[in-house]
Amino acid sequence: ISTMGWPNEEKMAQLGYDRYVPSSVLVTGFDIIFFWVARMIMATDHFTGRVPFRDVYITGLVRDKDGQKMSKSKGNILDPLDIIDGIAIDSLVAKRTTGLMQPKMAEKIEKATRKEFPDGIAAHGADPLRFTMAALAGPGRDIKFDLGRAEGYKNFCNKLWNATRFVLMNTEGKVFSGKPSPVTDAEKWILARLEETTVQAAEHFASYRFDLLSQALYEFAWNEFCDWFVELAKPALNGSDAAAADSTRHTLLHVLESLLRLLHPLVPFVTEQLWRSVAPRLSIDASTISLQAYPEAGDNAGDFAQAEGDIEWLKTMVNALRRIRSELGVSPAKQIALLVQGGGEVECKRMGRFDSQLRFLNRIERIDVLNGEPPAAAGALVGDMKLFVPLEGLVDLGAERARLDKELKRVEGELAKSTSKLASDTFVQNAPAAVVEQERQRLTDWTAQRDALAAQRARLG
């Protein structure tokens, strides 16, 4: 409080005493709660009648990957700068064995260090380390630090960098302003997901759940923006519809710029560098992302609910066909034929609407409607629609029979579990109605899958 001019009222007014006392939050470790935090509260209350802060965020203790407390005597300390910049094994050993209170431990520490880090520690950068600590920061929970997590977030930063390069390459010479007016379903879907992620980010910040914040932003950035929207955008960018292509470019830039602002507190250096390239293409005249407002959710997520359902269906279709490719060992570069059978009116309309995306994402040569019995084919069930990929010229039929037998065994096991649960009076009478209904739906779904697989296996003889 003395730094805010107390007890001189004139200086207090000049230095913003009323703005900063009380402050919003104190971040501290559990080991000084009574030695320091409680004394701060009591002293400030005694002299001013105020509390010094409203919230206290208690961090956990950072331990090694085995849960051991990091200490010089154990030789398991990791210097953050060594993770950021990297360090050779000999230098790491020297750092860990110099100045020991028990010199006799040096040999043991060197042996353990060389075993754990035979090649030293590679440079990970400041942002991956920062993201790692945020992702592990459950409130009041000790942190088991694993260098492998930092490697994963280094890959995340690389993924974000490459996605930005893709967006910049495909928006060269374009400048937009304002919010996009989406034309395609993929645009509406990603804008709805951005809105929902922005809401989640605000909630997690408010509750100091930096681990949940990290998870939500990671999922949106990696899985939804980079893995799905970037791929779904390619048919529009390369298609003949100029309006869809231009709208998609605007949406790519808008979502990426918002994502960079969402991520900035977690990965400040990478987002700063990328944002400076993205912002001018959205007519943003500013020198740094750090002075931009943090994204706030609007109220238009509900406008795109239909598109969300359609794109989730498309993702299920794409994943089903990719799974068939993977299980059959068919190269992603090899084109396949697709036969479809059944499905309701909504699914049939979706097939027509997403024809170009399905062909592009799955390397489909042709899509035909099947009216009779299918030929020897690998199949999948998406909703009420049956998918068949003819096997002729693609795979070994013997291997496909073995795959189907294995999958049938798995599905029948799940079917038996659901049947057993629903046959139990204890479960049906005591479990919440929603849980019982969910299990009945699972039984229906597993039964449909079992029947489809059995029919497919029968066709192969």
N, C-alpha and C positions, 0 to 999 in steps of 0.2 A: 504493500500500500504506500510505502514511502516513495517508491518510484513514480507514483501517480500524484506526488505533491503533498500527501498527508503529513502533518495536520494543517498545512497552510491552505486555506480555502481558495485563495486567489490562484495559487499554483495548481490546486486540484482542478479548478475550472479550466485552466490552460492546458493541462495534460490529459484531460478526458477521464477523470476519476470515475464519474458516473457511468461512463461507457464500459469501463473495464473492471469495475468492482460491483457486483460479482462477474467473474468471467464465466465462460460456458462450461469448460471441462478441464480437468486435470488428469494427465496420463502419468501413471506411476506404477511401481512394482509393489507386490504384496508385503515385501519385507520392511517397508518404511511407513506403513499405514499408521501405526501408533507412535513411532518415533518422530514423524514429520507431518504427515497429512492431518492427523487429529490436532496437533499443536497449531498448525496454520489456521484451521477452522476456529479453534477456541480463541486464539489471539486476535484474529480479525473480528470475531464477534464481540470480544471484550472491548476493543478499542473503537470500533465503528458501528457496532450493532448490525453488521451485515455478515453474510458468509462469503468466503473468497471465490467460491465456484459452486455451480449447481450440480454437476455430475463428476464422478471420479471413475475413470476407466482404468481398471487394474489389469496390467499385462501379465502373461504367464512367464515362466522361466524358460529360457532357451536351453534345451538339452541336446546332446548328440543323438545320432540316429538310433542308438540302443537305449535311449532314455536316461543316460548317465549325465549328471551335472557336469558342465564344462569347467575344467580347472587346469591351471598350469601344471600341477603335480601329476595329473592324469595324462597330460599331453594330448588332450582331445579338443583343445580350443581351435576354433576356426576364425581367423581374422577376416572380417567382411571385405577388406581391401584385397585380400588374396583371392576371394571368390570373384570380386569385380574385375581385377586386373590379371589374375592367374599367377601361379608361382611354380617354379621348378621343384622337383622332389628334394634335391639336396638343400635348397634354400628353406624349404618347409621343415625339413628335419632339423636344420640349424636353429631355426626360430623356435621350435618346440623344445629343444634340449638345452638351450642357452639360459643360464641364470636360474637353474632349478634349485629349489631349497633342499632337495634330496638328489644329489648328482648320481647316485647309484641307480636311479630310475631311468637314466638317459638311454641305456641300451634297450630296455623294454619299450620305451616310447618310440625310439627309432624303428624298431622291428614292427611295431603296430602301425606306425605311420606309413612305412614303405609297403606294408601289406594292403592298407586301405587305399593309398594313393600312389600306386607304382609309377605312374607317369606324372606325378604332381597334380596340380589343380588347373584346369583350363580356365581361360578368361570367360566369364559369363556376362559381365556388364552390370551396371548399377540397377537398371530397370528390372531385369529378371530376378535379381536378389530382392528388390523391394516388393515385387509382386508375390514372390514366394513367402515373405514374412507376413504380408497381408492375408494371403490365402490360408496360412497356418494359425492366424491370430484369433482363435476362439476366446471369448471373454473368460479371464481367470484360469485358463487352461495352459499347462506347460506345453511348450512346443518342442517336438522331436524334429530337429532340423535334419533334413535329408538332402544332400547335394543333388540327387536325382531330380528333385522337384524344381530346383533352380535350372537344371538342364531343360526340363519340360517348358518352363516359362521363357527360356531363351528361344526355344522353338516357336513359342507363341509370338514373340516379338518379331521373329523372322517371317512368320505367317502374315502378320499384320503389315509388315513392310512390303511383302510381295503382293498382297491384295491391293495395297495403295498404288503400287506400280501399275497393276492391271487397270485400276480405275483411271489413273492419270494418262496411260497410253490410249485408253478408249474415250477420253474426253479432251484430247489434244485440240486446242484452238476453240474450245467451247467455254462460254461464260454464262452462268445462270444467276437468277436472283429470286428471292422469296422461296416459299416451300413448293415442292413438286406437286403436280396434279397427276396422280398415277393413271396410267392407261392399262397396263397389264396386271393380271392377277398376282404375279410374283412381286410386283412393286407394292401392291396393296398389302400383301402378306408381310413383307419385310418392314413396312411402315407400322403395321399393327404390332409386330414383334418389338420394334424399337420403342414404341409407346409403352408397352408392357414392361420392357426392361428398364426404361427410365423410371417408371413407378417403383419397381423393385429396388433400384439403386437408392432412391430417396428414402424408402423404408429402412433399408439396411444401414444407411448413414445415420439415420435418426436413432437407431437402436445400437449403434456402434458394432454392428456385425460385419466387420471387414472381411471375414472369411466368406460369408454368404454373398457379399458384394462382389468379391473376386470371382466366386463361382458363377454368379449370374452374368457378369460381363464376359468372362471367358467363354461360357456356353454360347452367348449371343454372337460374340466376335468370331469364334472359331467355327462353330457348327452351323449357325444360321446365316451369318453374313458371308464368311469366306467359303465354306463348303457348299452351301446351297444357293444363296442369292447370286453370287458371282457366276455360278454355273448356269442358273436359270436365266440370267441376263444375256448370256451369249447368243441364244437364238434370236432374241429381239435386236441385239446390237448388229447382228449379221443378216437380219431379215430385210424384206422389201418394204415393210411398214415404217416410213420415216418418222411418223408421230410417236410410235412405240419406241423406236430407237432413241429418239431425242429425250423422251420422258424417262426412259431407263437410265440414260446418262445422268440426268438431273437427280434421279433418285439415288443412284450409286454415290454421287458426290455428297448429297444431303445426308444420307445414312452414315457414310464414312466420317464426315465432319462431326456429326453428333456423337458417333462412337468414340472418336478421338478425344472429345471433351469429356465423355463419360469415363474414359480410361485414364485421363490425365493425372488424377491424384495417385494412381497406382503405378503408372509408367510415364513419368513426366518428360524424360529426355527424348524417347522415341516419338511420343505423340507430338511434342513440340516441333521436332524436325519434319514430321510428316504433315502436320497441320499447316505449316507455312507454305507447303506446295499445294494443298487442297483449297485453302480458304480463298485465294484470289479467284478461283473458278466459280465461286459462289458469291462473288461481288462483296466479299468481306474485307474491308480496309482496316487491318489491324496488324500489329507487328508481332504479337505473341499470343499463344493460346491461354497463358496463365492469367490474363486479364479478361478473358471471355466468361460470360455467365455459364454456370453449370446447367445442363439441359433440364428442362421441366416438362412434365407430361401435359399433353393437351387433353381434349375430350373426344377425339375422333377415332379411337381404336375400334369402337363398336361398329363404325361405318364399314369396316373391312372384315367383319366376321365371316361372311360368305367366302371371301377369298382365302381366309385362313383355313377353313374346312377343305376347300378345293386343293390348296397347296399341300396340306397334310396328306390328302389322298394321293396326290402325285408323288410325294416323297415315299409313301408306302409302296406304290407301284414300282418306282425306280429301285428301291431297296430290295424288293422281292426279285426283280430281274437280275440285279447285281449279285444277290445271294445264289441264284441259279448258276450264273456264270462262274462264281467262285467255287461252288461245290462241284461243278463239272470240269473245272480247270480250263475254261475257255478264255483265251486271251481277250483283254479289254478292247484290243484293236480289231478283233474279228467281228464282222457283222453277223447278226442273227435275224431269224424270222420270228414273228410273234403271232400266235393265234389266240383270239379271245372268244370266250363263250359265256353266255348268261349276263347277269348284271341288270340292275334296275335302270330306270330312265335317267336318273341323275348320273350314274356311273357312265352310261353310254354317252351322255352329253359331255362329260369330262374327258372321255377318250378323244372325242373330236376336238375339243378346245385345246387340249395339251398334246396334240399329235406331234407337233414339231419338237417340243421339249422331250417327249418320250424317245423319239427317234434320235435326237442329238445326245441325250444323256446316256442312252443304253446302246448306241450303235445298232439301231434296228433298221434292217434293210427294207422290210415290208411288214405291215400289220393287216391281218385278215380276220374276218369274223368266221368262226367255226360253227356250222350248223349240225354236222353229224358227229361221228366218233373221231377223235383225234388220232393222228399217227403216233408212233413211238416218240414220246416227248417228255421233257422235264416240265413240271407244272408247279403252280402256286395259286393260292386263293387270296384275293383281295376283296373284302366285303363279300358280295354275291357274285363277283366276276371271277371266272377261271382263266388263268393264263397258261399257255402252253408254248414251250420253245422246242420245235422239232429237233430230234437228236441226230438225224441222218447227216453224216459228214462232220458232226461236232464232237462226239464222244464215243467211248467204249460202252456198249450196252450192258456188259457184265458189271462194270463199275457203277453204272447208274442203278442197276437192280440192287446192289449192295448198299448204295446210299439211301435208297428208298426204304429198304428193310430197317436200316438204322434209324431213320427219321420216324418211321411208323412205330418203332419200339419206344422212342422218346415220347411221341404224342400219346400213345396208349397209356404210358406211365402217368402223364399229366391228367389224362381222362379218368384214370382209376382214382387219383387223388381227389379230384372234384366229386366224383361219384360217391366216394367214401365219406367225404365231408357232409354232403347233402343227405346221406343216408343216416347220419347221426342226429337223433332227436335233440341231444344236448346242444349241438351247434345251431340247428335250425331255430330252437326255442330261445336260446340265450344270446346269440350273436345279434348285433344291430341289423335291422331290416335291410339297410343299404348294403351291408357286407354279405348277407345271404343272397340278395339279388345279384350282387356282383359275381358271386360264386356260381349262381345259376347261368349267368351269361358266359362265364368261363367254360362251363360244361357244354353249352351250346356251341361255342367257338371251337373247342377241342374236338367235339363230335364232328363238326363240319370239316375240320382239317383231317381227321382220321379217315373220314369217308372219301375225301378227295385224294388223299395219298394212296388209299387202298385201291381205288379205281385206277389211278395212274400206274401202280405196281402191276395190276392185273393186265394192263395193256401191253406191258413189256414181256409177259409170259413167264 
